[in-house]
Amino acid sequence: MIDRKYHRIVFSFFMSLLMSCIMSLVISVYNVGWVSDIISIWLNAWLFAFAVAFPTIILVSPVVHMLVSLILKEESD
């Protein structure tokens, strides 16, 4: 197993993998419809989307965590 100190990177990898997969499929179908080569179109879009999403999530996630911390109030015991 992977050491817990890599949690942020592993989380970012899987989040970007799944979100880029889902979003690239939805956007590909929306743009071109269910054409005969939709799988090829989608896989090309997914590869590009993942290449953008992974480093973006790595860079943006600390900012998002900070914003969430500002918005959520502390739990009282």
N, CA and C of each residue as an Amber inpcrd file, in Angstrom:
protein
   231
   0.8300000  -1.1880000   0.0000000   0.0000000   0.0000000   0.0000000
   0.8750000   1.2520000   0.0000000   0.2590000   2.3480000  -0.3500000
   0.9600000   3.6230000  -0.4170000   0.9040000   4.3030000   0.9450000
   1.9940000   4.9030000   1.3360000   2.0870000   5.5890000   2.6270000
   1.0800000   6.7440000   2.7120000   0.5480000   6.9860000   3.9100000
  -0.4640000   8.0270000   4.1280000   0.0450000   9.4320000   3.8120000
   1.3520000   9.6290000   3.8510000   1.8700000  10.9620000   3.5660000
   1.6090000  11.3790000   2.1150000   1.2470000  10.4420000   1.2560000
   0.9320000  10.7370000  -0.1400000  -0.5790000  10.8710000  -0.3790000
  -1.3260000  11.0060000   0.7040000  -2.7920000  11.0810000   0.6150000
  -3.2480000  12.1270000  -0.3920000  -2.6920000  13.3350000  -0.3110000
  -3.1200000  14.4230000  -1.1920000  -2.9080000  14.0800000  -2.6750000
  -1.7920000  13.4790000  -2.9920000  -1.4950000  13.1300000  -4.3840000
  -2.3870000  11.9970000  -4.8670000  -2.5640000  10.9710000  -4.0350000
  -3.4090000   9.8360000  -4.4170000  -4.8620000  10.2850000  -4.5670000
  -5.3350000  11.0990000  -3.6170000  -6.6900000  11.6400000  -3.7140000
  -6.8440000  12.4500000  -4.9960000  -5.8950000  13.3140000  -5.2870000
  -5.9470000  14.1440000  -6.4930000  -5.9450000  13.2900000  -7.7590000
  -5.1490000  12.2310000  -7.7450000  -5.0950000  11.3410000  -8.9070000
  -6.4620000  10.7230000  -9.1850000  -7.0610000  10.1170000  -8.1640000
  -8.3490000   9.4530000  -8.3790000  -9.4780000  10.4380000  -8.6440000
  -9.4560000  11.5770000  -7.9730000 -10.4860000  12.5850000  -8.2280000
 -10.4010000  13.0840000  -9.6640000  -9.2040000  13.3860000 -10.1240000
  -9.0540000  13.8740000 -11.4950000  -9.3470000  12.7760000 -12.5100000
  -8.9820000  11.5500000 -12.2060000  -9.2570000  10.4360000 -13.1120000
 -10.7610000  10.2540000 -13.3090000 -11.4950000  10.1940000 -12.2020000
 -12.9390000   9.9560000 -12.2890000 -13.6990000  11.1710000 -12.8350000
 -13.3680000  12.3520000 -12.3640000 -14.0830000  13.5410000 -12.8420000
 -13.8010000  13.8100000 -14.3150000 -12.5580000  13.6590000 -14.7420000
 -12.2510000  13.8800000 -16.1520000 -12.9240000  12.8280000 -17.0270000
 -13.0300000  11.6020000 -16.5280000 -13.7240000  10.5370000 -17.2550000
 -15.1930000  10.8960000 -17.4690000 -15.8570000  11.2210000 -16.3780000
 -17.2890000  11.5170000 -16.4440000 -17.5580000  12.7670000 -17.2730000
 -16.8250000  13.8370000 -16.9870000 -17.0850000  15.1040000 -17.6720000
 -16.7280000  15.0460000 -19.1570000 -15.6410000  14.3730000 -19.5060000
 -15.2860000  14.2780000 -20.9190000 -16.3140000  13.4550000 -21.6890000
 -16.8680000  12.4200000 -21.0680000 -17.9270000  11.6420000 -21.7220000
 -19.1710000  12.4970000 -21.9270000 -19.5990000  13.1720000 -20.8730000
 -20.8040000  14.0040000 -20.9620000 -20.6300000  15.0970000 -22.0200000
 -19.5020000  15.7780000 -21.9950000 -19.2800000  16.8730000 -22.9390000
 -19.1120000  16.3480000 -24.3620000 -18.4600000  15.2180000 -24.5260000
 -18.3080000  14.6340000 -25.8660000 -19.6670000  14.2590000 -26.4520000
 -20.5040000  13.5920000 -25.6660000 -21.8330000  13.2070000 -26.1410000
 -22.6730000  14.4560000 -26.4170000 -22.5630000  15.4510000 -25.5630000
 -23.3070000  16.6960000 -25.7670000 -22.8960000  17.3780000 -27.0730000
 -21.6030000  17.4010000 -27.3530000 -21.1010000  18.0990000 -28.5370000
 -21.3280000  17.3610000 -29.8420000 -21.1540000  16.0410000 -29.8530000
 -21.2440000  15.3110000 -31.1250000 -22.3590000  14.2730000 -31.1610000
 -22.9690000  13.9880000 -30.0060000 -24.0290000  12.9800000 -29.9600000
 -23.4530000  11.5730000 -29.9020000 -24.3660000  10.5920000 -29.9830000
 -23.9550000   9.1820000 -29.9290000 -23.5660000   8.7120000 -31.3280000
 -22.4500000   9.2200000 -31.8400000 -21.9590000   8.8390000 -33.1630000
 -21.2030000   7.5190000 -33.0750000 -20.8980000   6.9500000 -34.2400000
 -20.2880000   5.6160000 -34.2590000 -18.8960000   5.5790000 -33.6070000
 -18.1600000   6.6670000 -33.6610000 -16.8150000   6.6730000 -33.0720000
 -16.7390000   7.4730000 -31.7660000 -17.8480000   7.4860000 -31.0170000
 -17.8890000   8.2480000 -29.7690000 -16.8530000   7.7520000 -28.7630000
 -16.5710000   6.4610000 -28.7510000 -15.5820000   5.9240000 -27.8050000
 -14.2070000   6.5170000 -28.0890000 -13.8220000   6.5730000 -29.3390000
 -12.5340000   7.1590000 -29.7140000 -12.4870000   8.6510000 -29.3780000
 -13.5420000   9.3490000 -29.7040000 -13.6240000  10.7860000 -29.3990000
 -13.5190000  10.9980000 -27.8900000 -14.2770000  10.2050000 -27.1360000
 -14.2830000  10.3380000 -25.6840000 -12.9190000  10.0140000 -25.0760000
 -12.2830000   8.9360000 -25.5110000 -10.9840000   8.5620000 -24.9450000
  -9.9220000   9.6230000 -25.2190000  -9.9470000  10.2220000 -26.4080000
  -9.0160000  11.3180000 -26.7030000  -9.2940000  12.5170000 -25.8080000
 -10.5770000  12.8400000 -25.6320000 -10.9500000  13.9530000 -24.7570000
 -10.5700000  13.6450000 -23.3160000 -10.7640000  12.4020000 -22.8850000
 -10.4390000  12.0060000 -21.5190000  -8.9420000  12.1370000 -21.2480000
  -8.1250000  11.6780000 -22.1660000  -6.6840000  11.7830000 -22.0080000
  -6.2640000  13.2410000 -21.8280000  -6.7990000  14.1060000 -22.6750000
  -6.4710000  15.5270000 -22.5800000  -6.9980000  16.1120000 -21.2690000
  -8.2430000  15.7890000 -20.9250000  -8.8620000  16.3220000 -19.7110000
  -8.0970000  15.8700000 -18.4620000  -7.6790000  14.6200000 -18.4250000
  -6.9320000  14.1300000 -17.2690000  -5.5800000  14.8230000 -17.1500000
  -4.9290000  15.0510000 -18.2910000  -3.6310000  15.7310000 -18.2870000
  -3.7440000  17.1530000 -17.7400000  -4.8970000  17.7750000 -17.9050000
  -5.1330000  19.1100000 -17.3590000  -5.6330000  19.0120000 -15.9190000
  -6.5270000  18.0720000 -15.6460000  -7.1880000  17.9830000 -14.3440000
  -6.2390000  17.6050000 -13.2070000  -5.3450000  16.6720000 -13.4310000
  -4.4880000  16.2030000 -12.3380000  -3.6000000  17.3140000 -11.7720000
  -2.8170000  18.0010000 -12.6030000  -2.0130000  19.0840000 -12.0150000
  -2.8700000  20.2300000 -11.4820000  -4.0210000  20.4560000 -12.0970000
  -4.9060000  21.5140000 -11.6120000  -5.4040000  21.2000000 -10.2080000
  -5.8260000  19.9740000  -9.9770000  -6.3070000  19.5890000  -8.6460000
  -5.1700000  19.6550000  -7.6270000  -3.9860000  19.2460000  -8.0100000
  -2.8320000  19.3300000  -7.1070000  -2.6140000  20.7820000  -6.6800000
  -2.7040000  21.7060000  -7.6370000  -2.4570000  23.1210000  -7.3400000
  -3.6160000  23.8000000  -6.6250000  -4.8370000  23.4440000  -6.9550000
  -6.0150000  24.1440000  -6.4520000  -6.5280000  23.5850000  -5.1310000
  -6.2860000  22.3270000  -4.8430000  -6.8730000  21.7150000  -3.6500000
  -6.5050000  22.4140000  -2.3400000  -5.2810000  22.9070000  -2.1460000
  -5.0110000  23.6320000  -0.8920000  -5.8850000  24.8900000  -0.7470000
  -6.1250000  25.5750000  -1.8370000  -6.9790000  26.7670000  -1.8060000
  -8.4090000  26.3680000  -1.4690000  -8.8820000  25.2880000  -2.0510000
 -10.2410000  24.8150000  -1.7880000 -10.3820000  24.3960000  -0.3200000
  -9.3960000  23.7030000   0.2100000  -9.4330000  23.3090000   1.6250000
  -9.4920000  24.5390000   2.5320000  -8.7290000  25.5690000   2.1790000
  -8.7380000  26.7920000   2.9650000 -10.1160000  27.4680000   2.9060000
 -10.7060000  27.5350000   1.7190000 -12.0280000  28.1480000   1.5660000
 -13.0880000  27.3690000   2.3500000 -13.0160000  26.0670000   2.2980000
 -13.9760000  25.2420000   3.0420000 -13.8100000  25.4800000   4.5440000
 -12.5760000  25.5760000   5.0050000 -12.3190000  25.8430000   6.4210000
 -12.8680000  27.2000000   6.8500000 -12.8000000  28.1770000   5.9670000
 -13.3500000  29.5020000   6.2710000 -14.8620000  29.5040000   6.3400000
 -15.4900000  28.6870000   5.5170000 -16.9500000  28.6770000   5.4260000
 -17.5960000  27.8250000   6.5190000 -16.9940000  26.7070000   6.8400000
 -17.5620000  25.8090000   7.8460000 -17.1590000  26.2510000   9.2420000
 -18.1060000  26.1930000  10.1500000 -17.7770000  26.5410000  11.5300000
 -17.2200000  25.3170000  12.2440000 -16.4580000  25.5650000  13.2750000
 -15.8530000  24.4950000  14.0600000 -16.9490000  23.7240000  14.7950000
 -16.7200000  22.4320000  14.9630000 -17.6630000  21.6150000  15.7240000
 -17.4690000  21.8890000  17.2070000 -18.5580000  21.9850000  17.9210000
 -18.4430000  22.1360000  19.3770000 -18.5720000  20.7720000  20.0300000
 -17.8210000  20.5550000  21.0660000 -17.8220000  19.2420000  21.7430000
 -19.0700000  19.0060000  22.5180000
